[in-house]
Every structure is written in structure tokens, then in C-alpha cells.
Amino acid sequence: MPLPGTRDAGAVTGPAGRVAPVTLPTATAPHARPAAPATGAGDARPAEPAAAFSRPALLTRLTGLPTGRWRSVLGPASVWVPLVLTLLAGLLRFWNLDHPAKLLFDETYYVKDGWSLLHFGYEREWPKEIDEKFAQGLATPSAGPEYVVHPPLGKWLIAWGMAIFGTDHGLGWRAASATFGTLTVLVTTLVAQRLFRSVALAALAGLFMAVDGQQVVLSRVSILDIFLGFFVILSFYLVLVDRDSGRRRLALAIAANAEANGGVPSRGFMERGPRLGWRPWRLVLGVSLGALCSIKWSGIAFVAVFCLLVVWWDCQARRTAGIRRWLSAGILRDGIPAFFYTIPAAHVTYLITWTGWFLHPGAYGHGATKDVTGFFSLIPEPLRDLWRYHVTAYTFHNGLTSPHPAASNPWTWLFAGRPVLIQYDTAEKHGVPCSPGGDCIQVMTDLPNPTLWWAGTAAIVVVLWAFLGRRDWRALAILSGVLAGYIPWLFFPLRTGFIFYTTGYQPFMVLAVVYVLGLIAGRPSDPPRRRRTGLVIVLGFAALVVLVSWWFWPVWTGSTITPFEYRLRLWLPSWG
């Protein structure tokens, strides 16, 4: 269960199907032909330059495997392990999903918006104090449009869940959240497999996501953030798929040129390297990023960071392959085409999610620019109205500083300082079932698993060290998600925020923990005693995470407990 590779290397399989570490050199000078690199862990350098540009050598240098296809070395477990963890996640999320049979927290907005989209195609205004009647299936909105400040895709997903399971009970309201929360576990497991080339490490990532409290709670409550987290990790998975695909194609293109020139690529060809042409995964990535931004605009930061990461990896791939002008070639031959694949696809996808708004002139914001003159009058009125709508929504978000009892500063998110109390029902006020003379409550809080969360914060520091000290591409990959998901919030310290805004980067915290556990587990070449010690620590930590999740399960699912049992779970005063 080791963490393979450093720098920009891949991994090869070692004894018993484990993933063995590989350290591969990069070109030392961008304008000179590199010395022939090693073909694998522990191998001597080839005596002839031609050996460095054979197909197996190039694929090993760029992907870590002589075939360039890593999945085949992981075996059948790479299929059934993610499926088993997905099943576990689904059971934890769909179990008793109808409870409680009332709207919770911001469900009062998003579920009713989803209902309006399902029946009318756009959001309508609802009377106040109508949640109880809505839960009974007795409420309808007014004829007027509702001013909403989040894009529509998340609410459409909620609407589709209600279309399948019904609109007057919790299962229908929350089915989409539970589904996408379950899929988040699956995709995170696949990301870890592709990142670490290890089924064991991927299993840890999937397990941690499956049993984490914030992931469980947000999958069992119908608000937008679980959808945001899903499209973030899906987009990141597509970034990794494109990385592997692009490196394999680069290796094959250079090898083909070498074969045509007596075993060594021509000097002119290696000046900038090949054009890789159509990159379909980048188009798919654009669609995913467009969907991400149509959940919440905080997805824009991930668009920027992931696109920059894609181009940087392209440049590094050319450098590793021995391309002399690797930086300019990576930008011009990979980066610019990537822009025209990804960004237009994201824009088109985003606009498509607004189809309901475009088709219904009664939706909020139509007609806002009907009196515009001059140049802007040449733009179709619906597009002008949508732009004006976005300007007003941005103004709202930028000025949102109203106090809220569950609000928290981004600095406290690193320590889970202030979780959101989503439900607190008592026997006396809300009719919580209880034995005669007893005192019973039902509580639901989006508190993350504290052991996992605190370990994740510490692990980010280790991952940063690994990137700065070892130039490990996996560390950079993990840090990219933390950078996009967390750092932007630090520039808005006065804005009203909540800990569940961390859902976008939470999978990367889990990946950071798994990265560190891989280091602790050691390498196959380490002494047996070192390996046994590492394995005990890793398994002990995993068992502790599961045990802590069991302990907090009642306050993640609104189970009936006593106030005393609740206080036992308030490890910090700010959790209450």
C-alpha cells in the first residue's frame, strides 16, 4: 500500500501486484538532447540513445508503465472495490432517507424551487410559513416569479428526484442528493486509483468519503452543496484521465518519429514535439465544468485552477519526453487548443442549464433590459436580461454579510470549528417519540468526522512539503483542489459562510490523508518490520475513523437520543 513515485513519474508494478515507486529524471536542459533516461525502477541507463526513445521506454517515462495502461496491473479489484464502497455509501445515505418528514434548513428554498421547476419550468414565489403544508402536499406557489441567486442545475436535479419518487415526502426531496452523494464516493475512489495506482489506497479514500459525517448529512439533506462536490471531483477525474491519455499519445507520437528516423527522433521534431490533435476528454471536462458552475458560482475557481493544471502538466510531459522548447510548445500546442475545447463547452453547457428560464418569459429578470439602446441593443434581449440577472445576483453574493447563528469564518473550517445544526427537535415541542417521563431529542449536524477532518488539515501541510521538496505531481494535484475550494473564501472574511462550503475541496482533504497514509505504509523495498509497523498504523487509523463515525452517527441522521448523549458528542463548545 505504498505511495508510488515522486516528481513527474508514474509507477510500475512490483512483487505481489503492489505498486512500486519509480523515480524518473526529466530533461535537464530545455535546449539540449537529454541523456537516455532510466526505463524503470532500479534499471541502469540504456547504453544507446535510441533505447530512450523506444515505445516502452517513452511510455514508462511518461506514464510509469511500458504499456501506458495502468488499469491492467491493478487486477479485478480495481472494479469490484469501488462498487462495494459505492454500495456501502448508498446504504448509509438512502437508509431512512424520509426522516425527518419535514423541510430542513435551506430545503425550504431549494426543494420548493425544484417543485416549481418541475411543474412550471422556472422558480415561482412561495407564501411564507408554508413548509408544513408543503410537506403534506397541500401547498402551491403564487403566480409571481421568485428571485433566486444560484444557477438552476442543482434545483433541476432535485426536481428530477421528485419526479421519480414523489413531491410530498422526504425521499422524493432528497433522492437526488443521496444519489449524487453516493456517486461522489465512487468517483473519489476512481480518482484515488488513478492518482496512486493502488487499489488499497483507493479503498481507504472511498471508505473515508463513505463514512464521513458532512458527506453523509449533505447527502441526506436537499441543498446544493453535495452536487457541487460531485461535479468538482468528476471534473478532477476527467483532468486525470486526460493527463494519462495525453501522455500516452505523446509517447506514441515521439516513438513513431524515432522509428522513422533510425531509432532517434529528428532534431527538428524534438524542438517542439508533436501536435496531439483532438483531445476528447477536454471537451467532456468542459461539459462537467459548465455543470459545476451551474450548481454554484464558486465552481469558477475550479475552472481556473484545473485548466491551468492541465496546461502545466502538458508542459511537464513535453519536458519529461525531452522536448527542447517544452514550455512554449506546451502552451501553444496544448494550452491554446485546450482553451478552445474546454471553455466554450463549459459556457454552452452552462447556458443550456438555463433553458427553462429562456423558454418562460414569466421567469424573473425577463424584460429588465428592454429599454437598452446603443451597442448593447444588438445583443438578443434574453441574453441581455440574463446578464443583468447575473450582475444583480453577484452584487447580492458579494454583499451578503447578514448574521446567522450557524455562520463561520473560513479560518475555522480547517478545524471544523462551527458545524451547522440542521435539526434540533424535542419531545415536548416537536413530538419526538420518547418513553413516559423521558427526555428525548433528535439532532442533525453537518459535523465532519473530526478524526478524519483534523488529520486532513495536518495532511495538507505534509502534501505541501511533498510538492515543494519532492516535486511530486500527485501532491500538486491534491493541492490544486484545496487551492480552488478553500483559498478564495479567505478573500471574503466578512461574507456569511458555512462549513458545508468546504464540500468542494473535502475529497482533496481525504486524498491528502491517503497520501500520508501511503507514506506511512512504506515501500515494498522497506524492511519487513518497517512495513508491518506502517500497516498497523494505517489500519489502526482507518479503524479509528470508522469507530468515530459510528459514535457520531445518531447526530448525523436525526436519531432519537437524550440530551446527555448529545452533550457527550460535543467535543468542542462551538459544536452545540
C-alpha positions in Angstrom: 0.0 0.0 0.0 2.8 2.4 -0.7 2.6 5.8 -2.3 4.3 5.4 -5.7 6.6 7.7 -7.4 8.0 11.2 -7.0 8.4 14.2 -9.3 6.6 13.6 -12.5 7.0 9.9 -12.7 4.4 7.2 -12.9 4.5 3.8 -11.3 5.3 0.2 -12.1 4.1 -2.9 -10.5 6.3 -4.7 -8.0 6.0 -8.0 -6.2 2.6 -9.4 -5.5 0.9 -6.8 -7.6 1.9 -3.9 -5.4 2.7 -0.5 -6.8 6.4 0.1 -6.7 7.9 3.5 -6.6 9.7 4.9 -9.6 11.9 8.0 -9.8 12.4 9.1 -13.4 14.7 12.0 -14.5 13.4 14.9 -16.5 15.3 16.7 -19.2 18.0 18.8 -17.5 18.2 21.5 -20.2 15.3 22.6 -22.4 17.6 23.2 -25.4 19.7 20.1 -25.3 19.0 16.4 -26.1 18.6 14.7 -22.8 20.7 11.8 -21.7 18.9 8.5 -22.0 16.6 8.1 -19.0 16.0 5.0 -16.9 13.3 2.7 -18.1 12.1 1.6 -14.7 12.9 1.4 -11.0 16.4 0.3 -10.4 17.3 -0.2 -14.1 20.6 1.1 -15.4 20.6 3.8 -18.1 20.5 2.5 -21.7 23.8 2.5 -23.4 22.3 3.8 -26.7 20.2 7.0 -27.1 17.8 5.0 -29.3 16.8 3.0 -26.2 15.5 6.1 -24.6 13.0 6.7 -27.4 11.7 3.2 -27.9 8.0 2.9 -27.3 8.3 1.0 -23.9 10.9 3.5 -22.7 8.8 6.6 -23.6 5.6 5.1 -22.1 7.4 4.2 -18.9 9.0 7.6 -18.7 5.7 9.4 -19.2 3.1 7.1 -17.7 5.1 4.8 -15.4 4.2 1.6 -17.4 5.7 0.1 -20.5 2.2 -0.3 -22.0 0.9 3.1 -20.8 -2.2 1.4 -19.5 -2.2 1.2 -15.7 -5.6 -0.4 -15.0 -4.5 -3.8 -16.2 -1.8 -4.0 -13.5 -4.4 -3.5 -10.7 -6.5 -6.5 -11.5 -10.2 -7.2 -11.0 -10.1 -5.5 -7.5 -10.0 -2.1 -9.3 -13.6 -2.8 -10.4 -15.2 -4.5 -7.5 -13.7 -2.5 -4.7 -15.2 0.8 -6.0 -18.5 -0.9 -6.5 -18.6 -2.3 -3.0 -17.7 1.1 -1.5 -20.4 2.7 -3.6 -22.9 0.1 -2.3 -21.9 0.9 1.3 -22.2 4.7 0.6 -25.7 4.2 -0.9 -26.9 2.2 2.1 -25.7 4.9 4.5 -27.3 7.6 2.5 -30.6 6.1 1.5 -31.4 4.4 4.8 -34.4 6.1 6.4 -34.0 9.0 4.0 -37.6 10.1 4.5 -36.7 11.1 8.1 -37.5 13.7 9.2 -40.7 14.2 7.2 -40.3 18.0 7.1 -38.2 20.5 5.3 -34.8 21.1 7.0 -32.7 24.2 6.9 -32.3 25.5 3.3 -34.5 22.8 1.9 -37.2 25.4 2.4 -35.7 27.2 -0.6 -34.2 24.5 -2.9 -36.9 21.9 -2.6 -39.7 24.4 -3.3 -37.6 25.8 -6.2 -37.3 22.3 -7.6 -41.0 21.8 -7.2 -41.6 25.0 -9.3 -39.1 23.9 -11.9 -40.8 20.5 -12.2 -44.3 22.0 -12.6 -43.7 25.3 -14.3 -40.2 25.3 -15.8 -39.0 28.2 -13.7 -38.9 29.3 -10.0 -42.0 30.8 -8.6 -42.6 32.7 -5.4 -44.0 30.8 -2.4 -46.1 32.1 0.5 -44.3 32.4 3.8 -44.7 29.9 6.7 -45.9 27.2 4.3 -43.4 24.5 4.9 -45.7 22.3 7.0 -48.4 22.3 4.3 -45.8 21.7 1.6 -44.6 18.6 3.4 -48.2 17.4 3.4 -48.5 18.0 -0.3 -51.1 20.8 0.2 -49.1 23.9 -0.9 -48.7 25.6 -4.2 -46.7 28.7 -5.2 -48.1 32.0 -6.3 -48.1 33.1 -9.9 -45.2 35.5 -9.5 -41.6 34.7 -10.2 -39.0 34.1 -7.5 -35.7 36.0 -7.4 -33.1 33.3 -6.8 -29.3 33.8 -6.6 -28.0 30.4 -7.6 -28.0 28.9 -11.1 -30.7 26.2 -11.8 -28.9 22.9 -12.3 -28.9 21.8 -8.7 -32.6 22.6 -8.4 -33.3 20.7 -11.6 -31.6 17.7 -10.1 -33.8 17.9 -7.0 -36.8 18.3 -9.3 -35.9 15.1 -11.2 -35.6 13.2 -7.9 -39.1 14.4 -7.0 -40.4 13.4 -10.5 -39.3 9.9 -9.8 -40.1 9.4 -6.1 -42.8 12.0 -5.4 -43.0 15.5 -4.2 -44.7 15.2 -0.8 -42.2 13.2 1.3 -38.5 13.3 2.2 -37.4 10.5 -0.1 -38.6 12.5 -3.1 -37.0 15.7 -1.9 -33.7 14.1 -1.0 -33.3 11.3 -3.6 -31.1 13.4 -5.9 -28.8 14.4 -3.0 -28.4 10.8 -1.8 -27.7 9.7 -5.4 -25.1 12.2 -6.1 -23.5 11.8 -2.7 -23.2 8.1 -3.4 -21.7 8.8 -6.8 -19.2 11.2 -5.2 -17.8 8.2 -3.2 -17.5 6.2 -6.4 -15.7 8.9 -8.3 -13.4 9.7 -5.4 -12.4 6.1 -5.3 -11.7 6.1 -9.0 -9.7 9.3 -8.7 -7.6 7.7 -5.9 -6.9 4.6 -8.1 -5.7 6.8 -11.0 -3.7 9.1 -8.7 -2.0 6.5 -6.5 -2.1 3.4 -8.9 -3.2 1.4 -5.8 -6.5 -0.3 -5.1 -5.7 -0.4 -1.4 -5.1 3.4 -1.1 -8.2 4.0 -3.3 -10.2 1.8 -0.9 -9.2 4.0 2.0 -10.2 7.1 0.1 -13.6 5.6 -0.8 -14.2 4.3 2.8 -13.4 7.7 4.3 -15.7 9.5 2.0 -18.5 6.9 2.6 -18.5 7.3 6.4 -17.7 11.0 6.8 -20.3 13.0 8.6 -20.5 16.0 6.4 -20.8 13.8 3.3 -23.5 11.7 4.9 -25.5 14.7 6.1 -25.4 16.7 2.9 -26.4 13.6 1.0 -29.4 13.3 3.3 -30.5 16.9 3.0 -31.7 18.5 -0.2 -29.3 21.5 -0.6 -26.9 22.3 -3.4 -23.5 21.6 -2.0 -23.4 17.9 -2.5 -24.0 18.4 -6.2 -21.1 20.9 -6.2 -18.8 18.4 -4.6 -19.8 15.7 -7.1 -19.0 17.9 -10.2 -15.8 19.0 -8.6 -14.5 15.5 -8.2 -15.9 14.4 -11.5 -14.1 17.3 -13.3 -10.9 16.4 -11.5 -11.2 12.7 -12.5 -11.5 13.9 -16.1 -8.4 16.0 -15.7 -6.5 12.9 -14.6 -8.0 10.8 -17.5 -6.9 13.5 -20.0 -3.4 13.6 -18.4 -2.9 9.8 -18.8 -4.4 9.9 -22.3 -2.3 12.8 -23.4 1.0 11.4 -22.1 0.4 8.1 -23.8 -0.4 9.8 -27.1 2.7 12.0 -26.7 4.9 8.9 -26.1 3.5 7.1 -29.1 3.9 10.1 -31.4 7.6 10.6 -30.4 8.2 6.8 -30.7 6.8 6.8 -34.2 9.1 9.6 -35.2 12.0 7.8 -33.7 11.2 4.6 -35.5 11.0 6.5 -38.8 14.5 8.1 -38.2 16.6 5.2 -37.2 15.6 5.0 -33.5 16.1 8.6 -32.5 13.6 11.4 -33.2 14.7 14.1 -35.6 16.2 17.3 -34.1 13.6 19.5 -35.7 10.8 17.3 -34.4 12.1 17.4 -30.8 12.3 21.2 -30.9 8.6 21.5 -30.0 7.3 18.0 -30.3 4.1 16.7 -32.0 0.7 18.3 -32.2 -1.6 15.8 -30.4 -4.8 16.9 -32.2 -8.2 16.1 -30.9 -8.4 15.7 -27.1 -12.0 14.4 -26.5 -11.6 14.3 -22.7 -11.1 18.0 -22.7 -14.5 18.5 -24.3 -16.1 16.3 -21.7 -14.2 18.2 -19.0 -15.7 21.4 -20.3 -19.2 20.0 -20.0 -18.5 18.9 -16.4 -17.1 22.3 -15.5 -20.1 24.1 -17.1 -22.4 21.9 -15.0 -20.3 22.6 -11.9 -20.7 26.4 -12.4 -24.5 25.9 -12.9 -24.7 24.5 -9.3 -22.9 27.4 -7.6 -20.6 30.1 -8.9 -17.9 29.0 -6.5 -17.2 26.4 -9.2 -15.5 29.1 -11.3 -12.3 28.9 -9.1 -12.1 25.2 -10.0 -12.4 26.0 -13.7 -9.4 28.3 -13.5 -7.2 26.1 -11.4 -8.0 22.8 -13.2 -7.4 24.4 -16.6 -4.1 25.8 -15.5 -3.2 22.4 -14.1 -4.0 20.7 -17.4 -1.7 23.1 -19.3 1.1 22.8 -16.8 1.0 19.0 -16.9 1.2 19.2 -20.7 4.3 21.3 -20.5 5.8 19.0 -18.0 5.0 16.0 -20.2 6.9 17.5 -23.1 9.8 18.4 -20.8 10.0 14.8 -19.5 9.9 13.5 -23.0 12.9 15.6 -24.0 11.2 18.4 -26.0 13.6 21.3 -26.1 11.1 24.2 -26.2 8.7 22.4 -23.8 7.2 25.4 -22.2 6.2 27.4 -25.3 5.2 24.2 -27.1 3.0 23.1 -24.2 1.3 26.5 -24.1 0.9 26.9 -27.9 0.3 23.3 -29.0 -1.6 22.1 -25.9 -2.8 25.0 -23.9 -4.4 27.1 -26.6 -6.3 24.2 -28.1 -7.4 23.2 -24.6 -8.9 26.6 -24.1 -11.0 26.2 -27.3 -12.1 22.7 -26.3 -12.9 23.3 -22.7 -14.1 26.9 -22.1 -16.7 27.1 -25.0 -18.0 23.7 -23.9 -18.4 25.0 -20.4 -20.2 28.1 -21.5 -22.6 26.2 -23.7 -23.3 23.7 -21.0 -24.0 26.5 -18.5 -26.4 28.3 -20.9 -28.2 25.0 -21.6 -29.0 24.6 -17.9 -30.9 27.9 -18.2 -33.2 26.6 -20.9 -36.2 26.7 -18.6 -35.6 30.3 -17.9 -35.2 31.1 -21.6 -38.4 29.3 -22.5 -40.6 31.1 -19.9 -40.9 34.9 -20.3 -42.6 35.0 -16.9 -39.4 34.0 -15.1 -37.6 36.6 -13.0 -35.5 39.1 -14.9 -37.1 39.0 -18.3 -37.6 42.5 -19.7 -35.0 44.1 -17.5 -33.1 45.5 -20.5 -35.9 46.1 -22.9 -35.1 49.9 -23.0 -31.4 49.5 -23.7 -30.1 51.5 -26.6 -26.8 51.7 -28.5 -24.4 48.8 -29.0 -25.9 46.5 -26.3 -29.3 46.6 -28.2 -27.6 44.5 -30.8 -27.4 41.6 -28.3 -30.5 39.5 -28.2 -32.8 40.7 -25.3 -32.9 37.3 -23.5 -29.1 37.3 -23.3 -29.0 40.9 -22.1 -31.6 40.1 -19.4 -29.7 37.0 -18.3 -26.5 39.1 -18.0 -28.4 41.7 -15.9 -29.7 39.0 -13.7 -26.2 37.7 -13.1 -25.0 41.2 -12.2 -27.7 41.6 -9.6 -27.0 38.1 -8.2 -23.3 38.8 -8.0 -24.0 42.0 -6.1 -26.1 40.1 -3.7 -23.4 37.4 -3.1 -20.7 40.0 -2.7 -22.6 41.9 -0.1 -24.0 39.0 1.9 -23.0 39.8 5.5 -26.2 39.2 7.4 -25.6 37.4 10.7 -26.6 33.7 11.1 -26.3 31.5 14.2 -24.6 28.8 12.2 -22.3 31.0 10.2 -18.5 30.6 10.5 -15.3 32.2 9.3 -13.2 30.3 6.7 -10.3 30.1 9.1 -12.4 27.9 11.5 -13.3 25.5 8.7 -9.8 23.9 8.9 -10.7 22.7 12.4 -14.4 22.1 12.0 -15.0 24.8 14.5 -18.6 25.6 13.8 -20.8 22.9 12.2 -24.4 23.8 11.1 -27.1 22.5 13.4 -29.7 21.4 10.8 -32.2 19.9 13.1 -32.9 20.1 16.8 -36.3 18.6 17.8 -37.6 17.8 21.3 -40.3 15.6 22.6 -42.2 18.5 24.2 -42.1 20.9 21.2 -41.9 18.6 18.2 -43.3 15.3 19.4 -40.1 13.3 19.3 -41.1 9.8 20.4 -39.9 9.0 23.9 -40.8 6.8 26.9 -43.1 8.3 29.5 -41.2 10.8 31.7 -38.2 10.6 29.4 -36.4 13.5 27.7 -35.6 12.7 24.1 -34.3 14.8 21.2 -33.5 14.4 17.5 -30.4 16.2 16.3 -28.8 16.5 12.9 -25.5 18.4 12.4 -23.2 18.5 9.4 -20.1 18.0 11.6 -17.4 16.1 9.6 -15.7 13.1 11.1 -13.4 15.0 13.5 -10.6 12.5 13.4 -10.6 12.4 9.6 -11.0 16.2 9.3 -8.2 17.2 11.7 -6.0 14.6 10.1 -6.9 16.1 6.7 -5.8 19.6 7.8 -2.5 18.3 9.0 -2.0 16.1 5.9 -2.3 19.2 3.6 0.8 20.5 5.3 2.6 17.3 4.5 1.4 17.3 0.9 2.6 20.9 0.5 6.0 19.7 1.8 6.0 16.8 -0.7 5.3 19.2 -3.6 7.9 21.8 -2.6 10.5 19.3 -1.6 10.0 16.4 -3.9 8.1 18.0 -6.8 5.6 15.1 -6.6 2.9 15.6 -9.2 0.3 13.9 -7.0 0.9 16.4 -4.3 0.3 19.2 -6.8 -2.9 17.5 -7.9 -4.2 17.4 -4.4 -3.2 20.9 -3.6 -5.0 22.2 -6.7 -8.4 21.2 -5.3 -7.6 22.8 -1.9 -6.4 25.9 -3.6 -9.6 26.3 -5.7 -12.0 25.2 -3.0 -10.7 27.0 0.1 -8.3 29.9 -0.7 -10.9 32.1 -2.5 -13.1 32.2 0.6 -10.2 33.8 2.6 -10.7 37.0 0.5 -14.2 37.4 1.8 -13.8 37.1 5.6 -17.0 39.2 6.3 -19.3 37.3 4.0 -21.8 35.0 5.6 -20.4 31.5 5.2 -20.9 28.0 6.4 -18.7 25.0 6.9 -20.5 23.0 4.2 -18.9 25.4 1.7 -15.9 23.0 2.1 -17.7 20.2 0.3 -16.0 21.2 -2.9 -12.5 20.5 -1.6 -13.3 17.9 1.0 -12.4 15.0 -1.3 -8.9 16.5 -1.7 -8.5 16.6 2.1 -9.3 12.9 2.1 -6.8 12.3 -0.7 -4.2 14.2 1.3 -4.9 11.9 4.3 -4.5 8.8 2.0 -1.3 10.3 0.5 0.2 10.5 4.0 -1.0 7.0 4.9 0.8 5.8 1.8 4.0 7.3 3.1 3.4 5.7 6.4 2.8 2.3 4.9 6.2 2.4 3.2 7.7 1.0 0.1 7.9 -2.7 -1.0 11.7 -2.3 -0.6 11.5 -1.3 3.0 12.5 -3.8 5.7 9.6 -6.1 6.8 9.5 -4.7 10.3 9.1 -1.2 8.9 6.3 -2.4 6.6 4.4 -4.2 9.3 4.6 -1.1 11.6 3.3 1.1 8.8 0.5 -1.3 8.0 -0.6 -1.4 11.6 -0.7 2.4 11.8 -2.7 2.7 8.6 -5.2 0.0 9.6 -5.5 1.5 13.1 -6.2 4.9 11.7 -8.9 3.5 9.4 -10.5 1.6 12.2 -10.5 4.8 14.4 -12.2 6.8 11.6 -14.9 4.1 11.3 -15.4 4.0 15.1 -15.7 7.8 15.3 -18.3 7.7 12.5 -20.3 5.1 14.5 -20.1 7.3 17.6 -21.5 10.4 15.7 -24.0 8.5 13.5 -27.0 9.4 15.7 -26.4 13.2 15.3 -25.8 12.8 11.6 -29.1 11.1 10.9 -31.5 12.7 13.4 -31.8 9.5 15.5 -33.6 9.7 18.9 -31.1 10.3 21.8 -31.1 12.0 25.1 -29.7 15.5 25.8 -26.9 13.8 27.8 -26.0 11.6 24.9 -25.9 14.7 22.7 -23.6 16.5 25.1 -21.2 13.6 25.0 -20.7 14.3 21.3 -20.0 18.0 21.8 -16.2 17.7 21.9 -15.9 21.4 21.4 -18.2 24.1 22.9 -18.8 25.6 19.4 -20.3 22.4 18.2 -23.5 22.9 20.2 
